Amino acid sequence: MSRLEKELSKEVTVTNELGLHARPAAMIAKLSMQAASNVWLIKDDEKVDASSIIDILSLSGTKDSRITLRIEDPSDTEVLEQIAALFEIGFKE
């Protein structure tokens, strides 16, 4: 992975007991819509649009799942960090 790819992506772990259900998905989608370009969630071989609640729910992000967050534009680094922070605090659950 190149340096640029590392800066545009971040690995997170689902820490909340209920995983990526509707409320966390809505929180992710809301932040993703603030980005200048696309924000992606990647689990295993599946890549979904982070601004779509339905797409996020389709990942089946259960507790302890590893997810890669990826942005396309370096100007969206703050959005990437904010989404990663949600995962770190277990979506306040």
TISEMAR-895301 format. One line per field, with one value per residue (C-alpha): residue number from 1; residue in one letter; x, z, y negated. Coordinates in pm, 1 decimal. Example, Ala and Ser with C-alpha at 12.3 -4.5 7.8 and 13.67 -1.06 7.14 Angstrom:
2
n <- [1:2]
res <- [A:S]
px <- [1230.0:1367.0]
pz <- [780.0:714.0]
py <- [450.0:106.0]
# end
This chain:
93
n <- [1:2:3:4:5:6:7:8:9:10:11:12:13:14:15:16:17:18:19:20:21:22:23:24:25:26:27:28:29:30:31:32:33:34:35:36:37:38:39:40:41:42:43:44:45:46:47:48:49:50:51:52:53:54:55:56:57:58:59:60:61:62:63:64:65:66:67:68:69:70:71:72:73:74:75:76:77:78:79:80:81:82:83:84:85:86:87:88:89:90:91:92:93]
res <- [M:S:R:L:E:K:E:L:S:K:E:V:T:V:T:N:E:L:G:L:H:A:R:P:A:A:M:I:A:K:L:S:M:Q:A:A:S:N:V:W:L:I:K:D:D:E:K:V:D:A:S:S:I:I:D:I:L:S:L:S:G:T:K:D:S:R:I:T:L:R:I:E:D:P:S:D:T:E:V:L:E:Q:I:A:A:L:F:E:I:G:F:K:E]
px <- [0.0:142.1:177.6:-108.7:-338.5:-256.0:-348.1:-678.9:-786.1:-810.8:-882.3:-1143.2:-1314.0:-1683.7:-1681.4:-2046.4:-2246.8:-2517.6:-2278.8:-2366.1:-2741.4:-2960.3:-2849.6:-2472.7:-2535.1:-2724.3:-2440.6:-2184.9:-2403.0:-2460.2:-2086.2:-2013.6:-2251.4:-2027.1:-1737.1:-1638.2:-1607.6:-1702.9:-1646.2:-1636.7:-1667.9:-1492.9:-1541.4:-1382.1:-1435.0:-1742.9:-1714.8:-2017.9:-2108.1:-2080.5:-2347.2:-2609.0:-2767.5:-2894.0:-2546.6:-2391.4:-2649.0:-2572.9:-2216.4:-2340.4:-2091.6:-2119.5:-1920.6:-1545.2:-1576.4:-1279.0:-1379.1:-1162.8:-1274.8:-1159.3:-1187.8:-1105.3:-1005.7:-736.3:-950.8:-1193.7:-941.2:-1140.4:-1452.6:-1246.2:-1119.6:-1468.0:-1612.0:-1318.0:-1384.0:-1743.8:-1615.2:-1364.9:-1634.8:-1875.3:-2122.1:-2198.0:-2387.0]
pz <- [0.0:-102.0:137.1:-33.8:-5.6:365.3:415.9:235.0:430.8:789.1:948.0:1224.3:1433.7:1516.8:1897.8:1989.2:2083.0:1818.8:1530.0:1236.7:1278.6:1162.2:1413.1:1356.9:981.2:989.0:1182.3:925.7:631.1:776.6:810.4:468.1:300.7:420.5:210.4:-118.7:-285.4:-219.0:113.8:113.7:374.1:283.5:460.1:316.2:-60.3:-37.7:-93.9:-17.6:-35.1:316.6:244.0:194.7:508.7:313.1:170.1:517.6:659.2:376.2:508.9:809.9:1033.5:1350.2:1669.5:1613.9:1233.5:1069.0:830.6:607.2:565.9:239.5:96.5:-257.8:-189.6:62.3:155.4:318.8:579.5:857.4:758.7:761.6:1112.1:1240.0:1113.1:1262.6:1595.7:1591.6:1562.7:1844.9:2085.6:1987.0:1837.5:2193.9:2272.8]
py <- [0.0:-336.3:-628.2:-811.9:-508.4:-486.0:-850.1:-797.8:-491.0:-375.4:-37.1:-33.1:232.2:247.1:230.7:181.5:491.3:450.8:380.0:157.8:132.6:-158.1:-424.5:-385.6:-357.1:-687.3:-853.6:-733.8:-837.5:-1185.2:-1247.8:-1096.8:-1340.6:-1624.8:-1491.2:-1652.2:-1310.4:-949.4:-779.3:-398.1:-123.6:199.9:533.5:844.4:803.7:581.2:205.4:-13.0:-380.0:-523.3:-784.0:-511.0:-365.5:-64.5:3.7:-16.9:225.1:469.0:511.4:709.3:531.2:735.0:673.2:721.0:687.1:516.1:236.9:20.7:-339.5:-496.0:-844.9:-956.2:-1316.4:-1419.0:-1720.0:-1472.5:-1357.9:-1525.6:-1330.0:-1008.9:-1087.6:-1174.6:-845.3:-652.8:-826.9:-700.8:-344.2:-404.1:-522.2:-245.0:-493.9:-615.2:-294.3]
# end
